[in-house]
Amino acid sequence: MTETMEERAARLERAREIVAHEWSQFQLVRGDDGRAACQDNPAEFEVQRLGQFMTWPMPLLDSYAADLDAADAAGRNLLTEKYARMMEPTEPERYVRELAPHLPLLDADRVAAQEEIIAIQVPWARDFHRDHPALGAAMRVLTTAEDTLEATSFETYLRGELGTYSDATLALYRELVDATVAAGQNLTWRTVAYTSIFAGYPDLEAAEAAQRA
């Protein structure tokens, strides 16, 4: 079904509301060295997150918005939880000792559901890096095997983020992934295309050319 201009405008408004909510939670994230530089760059945060959320249908946006509201009500911070989960590959002992006890437990079925999604999305990201090498070079490395204390991969970031979704949101996200597969499309391509436009480029190819320059 073709999306009307009014429907796209409504999705954009909802996406902006979610980004603002995430930003408020992001301001409370504290690393070992205090605030990170990216926590003082709301414009970049908005561009990157809007690029992702504009690939989402409204039911998925609404479900994740509800997750953020529920987290606030429960005294949780989904951004803090995401970054904590991302530390498991690089600091496993510390993760088990200091972080995991404070995170919601994910059972085996939930972990398996997330890994099925990751197994689809990492090849998408790899294909994007191949086809858009200049933009790809500026993005995260691809796999958890490439993680270091200074650089976290796309795979690890995705795993951390999926781990913060409610079961309802994860199910809707899987529907998006499956629909993208069925359409022969690439979710990384769609995300970076939106990100490029929000960054001020006319399209993805213009962003690739600018990155090469």
C-alpha positions as CSV (number, residue, x, y, z in Angstrom):
1,M,0.0,0.0,0.0
2,T,1.4,3.4,-1.0
3,E,1.9,5.8,1.9
4,T,0.2,9.2,1.7
5,M,2.0,12.4,2.4
6,E,-0.1,12.8,5.5
7,E,0.8,9.3,6.7
8,R,4.5,10.0,6.1
9,A,4.3,13.3,8.0
10,A,2.6,11.5,10.9
11,R,5.4,8.9,10.9
12,L,8.0,11.7,10.9
13,E,6.4,13.4,13.8
14,R,6.2,10.2,15.8
15,A,9.9,9.5,14.9
16,R,10.9,12.9,16.1
17,E,9.0,12.4,19.4
18,I,10.9,9.1,19.9
19,V,14.3,10.7,19.2
20,A,13.6,13.4,21.7
21,H,12.6,10.8,24.3
22,E,15.8,8.8,23.5
23,W,17.9,11.9,23.8
24,S,16.5,12.6,27.3
25,Q,17.5,9.1,28.3
26,F,20.8,9.4,26.6
27,Q,21.7,12.4,28.7
28,L,21.6,10.2,31.8
29,V,24.0,7.6,30.4
30,R,27.4,7.7,32.1
31,G,30.5,5.9,30.9
32,D,33.7,5.3,32.9
33,D,35.0,8.6,31.8
34,G,31.8,10.6,32.4
35,R,29.9,12.1,29.5
36,A,30.8,11.2,25.9
37,A,31.3,13.9,23.3
38,C,28.3,12.6,21.4
39,Q,26.1,13.4,24.3
40,D,26.6,17.1,23.5
41,N,25.7,16.8,19.8
42,P,21.9,16.6,19.6
43,A,21.8,17.4,15.9
44,E,24.0,14.4,15.0
45,F,22.0,12.2,17.3
46,E,18.8,13.3,15.6
47,V,20.1,12.7,12.1
48,Q,21.3,9.2,12.9
49,R,18.3,8.1,14.9
50,L,15.7,9.6,12.5
51,G,17.5,7.7,9.6
52,Q,16.7,4.5,11.4
53,F,13.2,5.3,12.6
54,M,11.9,6.5,9.3
55,T,12.3,3.0,8.0
56,W,9.8,1.8,10.6
57,P,6.1,1.5,10.1
58,M,3.8,3.3,12.5
59,P,2.8,0.3,14.6
60,L,6.5,-0.4,15.3
61,L,7.1,3.2,16.2
62,D,4.2,3.3,18.5
63,S,5.3,0.1,20.2
64,Y,8.8,1.4,20.8
65,A,7.5,4.7,22.1
66,A,5.5,2.6,24.6
67,D,8.7,0.8,25.6
68,L,10.3,4.1,26.4
69,D,7.3,5.3,28.4
70,A,7.2,2.0,30.3
71,A,11.0,2.3,31.0
72,D,10.5,5.7,32.5
73,A,7.7,4.5,34.7
74,A,9.8,1.6,35.9
75,G,12.9,3.7,36.6
76,R,14.8,2.1,33.7
77,N,16.9,3.7,31.0
78,L,16.8,1.8,27.7
79,L,19.9,3.7,26.4
80,T,21.9,2.8,29.4
81,E,20.8,-0.8,29.0
82,K,21.8,-0.8,25.4
83,Y,25.3,0.4,26.0
84,A,25.7,-1.9,29.0
85,R,24.8,-4.9,26.8
86,M,27.3,-3.8,24.2
87,M,30.1,-4.3,26.7
88,E,29.6,-8.0,26.9
89,P,32.0,-9.0,24.1
90,T,34.9,-6.7,25.1
91,E,34.7,-6.9,28.9
92,P,32.9,-10.2,29.6
93,E,34.1,-10.7,33.2
94,R,33.0,-7.1,34.1
95,Y,29.8,-7.5,32.2
96,V,28.9,-10.7,34.2
97,R,30.0,-9.2,37.5
98,E,28.8,-5.5,37.3
99,L,26.3,-5.1,34.5
100,A,24.3,-8.2,33.8
101,P,22.7,-8.3,37.3
102,H,21.1,-5.0,36.6
103,L,19.7,-5.9,33.2
104,P,16.4,-7.7,32.4
105,L,17.1,-11.4,31.7
106,L,16.6,-12.6,28.2
107,D,15.6,-16.2,28.0
108,A,16.9,-18.6,25.4
109,D,14.0,-18.2,23.0
110,R,14.3,-14.4,23.1
111,V,18.0,-14.6,22.4
112,A,17.4,-17.0,19.5
113,A,14.8,-14.6,18.0
114,Q,17.3,-11.8,18.2
115,E,20.1,-13.8,16.6
116,E,17.8,-14.7,13.7
117,I,17.4,-11.0,13.0
118,I,21.1,-10.3,13.4
119,A,21.9,-13.1,10.9
120,I,19.9,-11.2,8.3
121,Q,21.0,-7.7,9.0
122,V,24.8,-8.3,9.2
123,P,24.9,-9.5,5.5
124,W,22.8,-6.4,4.6
125,A,25.4,-4.2,6.2
126,R,28.2,-6.1,4.5
127,D,26.5,-5.6,1.1
128,F,26.1,-1.9,1.8
129,H,29.8,-1.6,2.7
130,R,30.7,-3.3,-0.6
131,D,28.5,-1.1,-2.7
132,H,29.2,2.2,-0.9
133,P,32.8,1.9,0.3
134,A,33.3,5.5,1.2
135,L,30.3,5.6,3.4
136,G,31.0,2.1,4.7
137,A,34.5,3.1,5.7
138,A,33.0,5.9,8.0
139,M,30.6,3.4,9.6
140,R,31.1,0.9,12.3
141,V,33.1,-2.3,11.7
142,L,30.7,-5.1,10.9
143,T,31.1,-8.0,13.3
144,T,31.4,-8.7,17.0
145,A,34.7,-10.5,16.2
146,E,36.1,-7.1,15.2
147,D,35.1,-5.3,18.5
148,T,37.7,-3.5,20.5
149,L,37.5,-1.4,23.7
150,E,37.5,1.6,21.4
151,A,35.3,0.5,18.6
152,T,32.0,-1.4,18.7
153,S,30.7,-3.2,15.7
154,F,27.4,-3.0,13.9
155,E,26.6,-6.5,15.0
156,T,27.2,-5.8,18.7
157,Y,25.3,-2.5,18.6
158,L,22.3,-4.2,17.0
159,R,22.4,-7.0,19.5
160,G,22.5,-4.4,22.3
161,E,19.6,-2.5,20.9
162,L,17.4,-5.5,20.1
163,G,17.9,-6.5,23.7
164,T,16.1,-3.4,25.0
165,Y,12.9,-4.0,23.0
166,S,9.8,-5.4,24.5
167,D,8.7,-8.7,23.1
168,A,5.9,-6.9,21.2
169,T,8.4,-4.4,19.7
170,L,10.8,-7.2,18.7
171,A,8.0,-9.1,17.0
172,L,7.0,-6.0,15.0
173,Y,10.6,-5.4,14.2
174,R,10.9,-8.9,12.9
175,E,7.9,-8.2,10.7
176,L,9.7,-5.2,9.2
177,V,12.8,-7.4,8.6
178,D,10.8,-10.1,6.9
179,A,8.9,-7.6,4.8
180,T,12.2,-6.1,3.7
181,V,13.5,-9.5,2.7
182,A,10.3,-10.3,0.8
183,A,10.7,-7.0,-1.1
184,G,14.3,-7.8,-2.1
185,Q,15.4,-4.6,-0.3
186,N,18.2,-3.9,2.2
187,L,17.4,-2.2,5.5
188,T,20.9,-0.8,5.9
189,W,20.6,0.9,2.5
190,R,17.2,2.4,3.5
191,T,18.5,3.6,6.8
192,V,21.6,5.3,5.4
193,A,19.5,6.8,2.5
194,Y,17.2,8.5,5.0
195,T,20.2,9.5,7.2
196,S,21.9,11.1,4.1
197,I,18.8,13.1,3.4
198,F,18.5,14.3,7.0
199,A,22.1,15.2,6.9
200,G,21.4,17.6,4.0
201,Y,22.3,15.5,0.9
202,P,19.8,15.1,-2.0
203,D,20.3,11.3,-1.9
204,L,22.5,8.5,-0.9
205,E,24.8,8.7,-4.0
206,A,25.5,12.3,-3.3
207,A,26.5,11.4,0.3
208,E,28.8,8.7,-1.1
209,A,30.4,11.1,-3.5
210,A,30.9,13.7,-0.7
211,Q,32.5,11.1,1.5
212,R,34.9,10.2,-1.3
213,A,35.9,13.8,-1.8
